Amino acid sequence: MDEPVPPAVANNMAAVAASAAKPKAQLEIQDLKTLDVTTLTPTSKNVISRQATINIGTIGHVAHGKSTVVKAISDVLTVRWSTEFKRNITIKLGYANAKIYKCENPECHRPGCYKSYRSSTDDSPLCERPGCGGRMKLLRHVSFVDCPGHDVLMATMLNGAAVMDAAMLLIAGNESCPQPQTAEHIAAIEIMNLRNIIILQNKIDLVKEAAAKEQYGQILKFIQGTVAEGAPIIPISAQMKYNIDVICEYIVKKIPIPVRDFTSEPRLIVIRSFDVNKPGAKVDELKGGVAGGSIIKGVLRVGDEIEVRPGVITKDLDGRMRCSPLFSRIISLYAEENDLQYAVPGGLIGVGTKIDPSLCRADRLVGQVLGSVGKLPEIFISLEVNFFLLRRLLGVKSESGEKQSKVRKLLKDDTLMVNIGSTSTGCRVTAVKHDLAKLALLSPVCTQEGEKIALSRRVDKNWRLIGWGTIQKGTILSTSD
């Protein structure tokens, strides 16, 4: 059983304990009685004071410093599980929030006037630069989605990409560029239509200036013709916290605030789920399961009645699948350490419910969709998609010539993996004609027509990205309430 490791996270726990000992941060008050969703924006004070409104993914090859740079910006360690510590890699999606400020003192010059703090920090702390004494102004509140870089965890990375508004591409300065998963992750965010990218040339403290300049040229050549062409390249050392203030400045200046829909019926994509009860807890102390994810549209409020689809999946005696959506009520809303009365699109939110915690433990709700009762998309068991295949496999080092790395055409009875939102499921190709394919899904998916999907095929025992598609129509599965 994968348990958190207290000794390995001692420093992080000490930081949390120290922050808990400080006076409670002065944050904007949220009041459901005076809430008017038509006046909300992603930079409203009563929103960004408590909740992140922009999701930034960290992508790139394994061990290039993704988790370290998130820790340097947010002061939160995203690596939390024993197997992750033992192998020194991210396995599950990590998450951390940070507030980004700018000093209002005109004598406090850039980039040092930009600073990031934990999500629970006051909205206007004092500037820490010696001799400044100015007040910091809160400009952004961001969530980091820390994706695994290992090739066998590509599906997890694609699940994280489903909620990203922007991405930071990590490239280690002490290795040649590109590494296999660097190219694969670039292709993945292109499929997800991500256009706002910042490239971080990390571990710059480990190489000489000439080597850094040479790799800078390699990076420029690599990103030509890709979605990352023209993206800023920032030399940093995440371990030494060099140029972290420059990253903060670029997040403010180069990543636009996404356009959000606050008035539609709320919908949240679940990317993590938890049982928060401690072993041995008494019956009257038990709490319902928690769903973690990002709101795509609408506003969730404490006390709202909600539905989770597809819910519990069962099979009839004749082998037919049936879904029973889960119905519950929102007991609490949290953005890291900050409690919320309402949550808006963007940022990673924890939704406390009355759902049986056994249905939520160990990420069992990942891939489900949460929202207003009766307002969620249909549940599909098969899809007809318009697809496009890559010319060559990415992230595979071919040793026996170019033929090995070419992407084979789709054939009837092929077994693939599809990523739809935060859902990963296997499927069988039942028919192919030109650029249209019919896919029979192994497990039901809550989605809608026009949704983008990623296609992967098993190559050398690992799932590799081979293309993407758009849902045209599908077979709807009946539900039992």
N, C-alpha and C positions, 0 to 999 in steps of 0.2 A: 504493500500500500504506500502510495507516494505522500509522505508527510513533510511539512515545512521543517527546516533544520535550524533550530534556535542558535547554535554556536556560529554557523556560517553567516547568519544575518544579525549578529550581535551589534555591529556598528549601526545598521539601519534601525534596529529596535531602540538603540540608545538615542538616536536622533528623534524618533517618535516620542520616546519618553521625555526628552528634553523639551520638545514642542508642547507636550501635554502639561508640563510644569509651568509654562509661561502663561501670562494672563490671556484669556480668550480673545481671539482676534475680533476686531470691530468690522463686521460685515454688514452689508445692506440687508434690511429686513424684508422678507417675502410675506405677503398677506393675500390669501386666496379671496378674501372678501372684496378687495380693491383691484384684483387682477383683471386687466383688459388686454386680451391677446392681440388686438389690432394695433396696440401701441408698442408692442415688444419689438426689439431688434437684437441682433447678436452682440451689440455693444451696450445695451441698456445696463445701467449700473446695478439694478436689482437682479440682473442675470449673471453678468461676468464677475460680480463680487463673489458668488458662490459656485458657479458652474462654468466649465469650459464650453466654448461654442465652436471650436475648430479642432478637427482630428488630423494629426500629423503622423504618418507612418514612418518607421525607421526600417529601411530595406537594405539589402546588400549581402555579400558573401559571408559565410560563417566565420566568426571570430574577427571581424573587421571593426568591432567596437560599438555596435548598435546599442546594446544595453548600457554600456559605459557612458555614452554621450547623453542618453536619457537621464541617467543618474546625475551627471554633471549639471544638467539644466534644471531638473525638477527636485533633486535631492531625494529621489525615491528609487529604491532598488527593485527592478522589475523581475529579476531572477529570484524565485521564491521557493523552488521545490528541490528536494534532495537530489533527484537525478540530474537536474540542471546544474547544480553545484558540482556534482561529481564529474560531469562531462564538460563543464564550462561552456555550455551552449544554451540558448533559449529553445525550449520545446513547446510550451504553451504560449499563447499570445500574452505578452506583458502589457501593462497599462500604468500610466502615471500622468498626473496633472501638474501644470505649472502656470504661475502668473508671470507675465512679462511687463516690466515697468520702464519708464524713462524719467530721469531726473528733470525737474522743472527749472532748476538753476541754470541760466544761460551760460554761466562760466564753467559748467560741467560738460565737457566736450565729448563727442562721439569717438569711438564706440563705447567708451567706459561709462557713459550716462545710461546705457541700457543694462538691465539686470533682471535675473529671473529668481523667483522664490517658490516655496511650496504653495500648494493650492489654498491652504488655510491661513495664509499671511494676511495682515491688515491691507486695506485698499490703498493707503497712502503712507508707507513706512518712510523713515528718514534714510537719505542716501548714505551709503557706507564709505564713500570715497573720503580719504583724509582731507580735512579742511573745507569740505563742501557744505554740509549742513542743510542742503535743499531737501524738498519733499519729492518722493517718487509718485508718478502718476500711472495708474493701472491702464494699460493699452490693450492687452490681449490676455485671454485665459484659454490655454490650449490643453488638449489631451494627446498624449503620445501613445500610439499603438505599436508596441515593440514586437516585430515579426521575427520568427526564426529564420536563420540563413541557411540551414543545412538542407541539402538537396532532397532528402527523404521527407522533409516537412513542408514541401511546396504547397500542399493543400491548406495547411494552417496559415501560411502566408497569404494565400488567396482569400481565405475567410476574413483576415484582417483588412485586406485591400478593399473589401466591400463597404467599409465605413470611413475610408480615408478621404480627406479634402485636399491633402497635399502630402508630399513625401520628402524625407531626407535620405539620400543615397550615400551610404558609407563605403568608402574605398580606402583600404589600408595603404599608407605610404610606403611600407616596407615590402610590398608585393607588386608583381607586375599587373597591369590592367589591360583587359578585364579578366577577372576570375569567373569560373563557370556560372555561379549563381548571380553574379552581378548582371550578366546579360539576361538571365532568365527572369529576374525580378523587374528589370526595365521593361521587358515584353509584357509582363503581367500587369504593371500599372498602366501601360499603353492600352491594354484590353479594357481596363477599368476606367479609361478615359480621364486619367489624372494628368493635369497639365502643369501644376505648380510644384516644381522640384528644386531642391537645394542640394548640391553635391558637397560632401564633406570629405576632404582629403585628410584622413585621420592618421595618427601615430607619426606625425611629422617630426616629433622629437627623437625618433629612432633612426632617421636617415640624414645624410649630408645634403646640403643645399642643391648640389648638382643633380643628385638622384631625385630629389623632390621636383626639380624643374623638368627632368626627363619624364617622370611619371605624369606631371601636369600635361605634357604634350600627348602622352598616351591616352589620358582621359578625354582631352579635346577630340582626338581622332575617334575614340570609341563612341562618343555621344553624337557624332555627326549623323544626321538622318534619323535620329531617334526622337522620342518625345522629350528627352532631356537636353536636346541641342539648345544652346543659349542659356542654360541654367548657370547660376553663379557657382563658382568652385571656391570653397573656403578651406585654407589649410588650418588644421586644428590638432590639438592633442587633448582628447577627452580625459585621459588619465591625469594629465597635469592641469586640466581646465584652461588651456591656452585658447584664446579667441572664442570663448563661449559667449562673451558679450557681442561679438560680431554675428554669431548665429541668431541671437535674440533680435538684433537690429534687422537682419534679413527676414526673419519671421514676420516682423511688423511691417516692413516695407515691400517685400516681394511676394508674400502670400496674401491674396485678397480675402476679405471677409466673405464667405459664401452667402449666396442668396438663400434665405430660409423661408419655409412655409409654416407659419404659426397658427393658421386658421383652419386647416384641414383636420380631419379625424386623425388622432395620433397613431403612429406606427413605429415600433422599435425593433431593430434587428438584434437578436440575441447572439453574442459572441463568447460569453462565459456564463456559467450558472453554478450556484454554490448551495451547500447545506451549512449554515453558520452555527449550528448547534454543537456544543462541545460534548465529547463522550461522557456518558454518565449523567447528563442533564435530566432533571425531573420532568414529569409530564407537563406540569403547569408552567414550566420554564421554556418549553419548546417553542421555536419560532418557525414560521413558514419559510419556504425556499426563496432564494434571491436570484433574480435574472439580471445579468450585466450586459449592457450593449449600448448602442447609439440610436437616438431617436432620428428617424428619417424626415418626418414631418409631424406637425401638430404639437400639442402641449399635454403632458401627463401631469395629473394632480393627485395629491394624497387623497384617498377616499374614492377614487375612480373605480368603477367596475370594469374589469378587463377580460380579454379572451386571449389564449395562447394557441396558435395553430402551427403544425398539424395536431399537436397534443399527444395523447397516448395512442400508439399504433398497435393494432391487434390483427389477428387473422381468423376468419370464420372457419367452420369445420370443413367447408369446401375449398379452403385455401385462399379465398379472396381477402384482400386487405381492407381494413376499416379504421377510420381515425375518430378519436373522441377528443375534441378540443377541450382545453382546460379553462375553467372559469374561476375568477377570484377577484379580490379587491386589493388596491394598492395600500399597504400599511405604512410604508416609509419610502422616501427617495433620498439617495445619497450620491454626492460627487466626491469621491475619496473621503476626506474627514468632514466635509461640509454637509449638513442636513439641509434638505430642500422641501419647500411646500409645493413647488411645481418645477418641472424640468422641460427644457426646450430642445429643439434639434441641435445636434452637434455635441461633442464631448461624450465621455463614457459615463454612464449612469448605472447605479445599482438600484434595482426596484425590489423592495421588500414586499412579499405577497403572503397569502394564506395557503399557497400550494403545498401539498405534501412534500417535505424536504427531501424525501427519498427520490422524487422525480427530478430534483434539481442538482443533486450531489454529483460531483465529478464531471461537470460540464454536460450533463445529459440533455439540457435544453438547447444546446448550441445548434444553430440552424433554424430554430423556431422563430416565429414572428409574433410580437405582442402588440395589442392595440385595443381599440374600443370594441365592445361586444357587437358582433354581426357586421362589422365594417372592414374586416380583413379580406385579402384576396382569396381566391379559391385554392383548393388543394388538388394538385395534379399527380397522376401516377404514370403518365406518358406525355412526351412533348414532341412537337414538330418544330425543328429549328432551322434557320438559315445560317449556315456555318462558313467559316473561312479558316483554312489550315496554313500554318507557318511553312515556309519552304524547308527549313532545317531545324533540327532539334537544338534547343538552347540548354546550356548547363551540362552538356555531355562532351567529354574529351574523346574524340575519335582516334583510335590507334590503328585502324585497318582501312584507312581511306575515307573519302567523302561519302560513299554510298551508305555507310552506317548511320550517318547523321541526317540523312534525308527523311522527311516526314512522309510515311506511307499514306496513301489515300484511304478514306473510310470505306469499309466493306460491311456487308450484311453479317450479323452475328459478332461483330467486333465488341469487345468489352472495354468501356471507357469509364473515366471518372469525370463528373461534372461538378462545377462550383457555381451555385446560384445564390447570390447574397452571401450569407455566412454558412450556407449548407454545402456539405460535400457528400455526394452519394454516387454509387456505381450505377451503370446503366448498360443496356445491350442495344446495339443498333439493329433495328428491325427492318429498315428500308433506307436506301440511299438513291437519290436522283439529282444529278448535277450538284448544286450547292444546298440541297435540302436533305435533311435526315430525320427519321423518326426514331426516338429514343424511348425504350421501356425502362423506367426508373426502378431501382431496387427498393427504395423507400420513398414515400410520398413527400412532396415539396409544396410549401405555401409560396406561390409566386404569381406572376401575371404576364400577359402578353406584352411584348416589347422589352422584357427584361434581358440584360446581357448575361451570358454564361461563359465560363472558361472550360475548355476540353483538355483532358490529360489522358495519356495512354501509358501502359506499363512497359517500360524499356529497361532491360537489365535489372529486373526486380524492383525498380523504383518508378513512381508515377512522374511522367514528364509532360510539361505543357506542350500541346501540339496545335492549339488554335482556339478560336472562340466562336460564339454564335449569338443569335437573337431569337427569342421564343416567338413563334408565329401563332401557335395554338396548341391545344393538348386535350387529354382525356381527364375530366374532373372526377375525383374520387368522392364517394358519398361519405357523409359524416354521421356519427351517432352521438347525440348530446347527452 
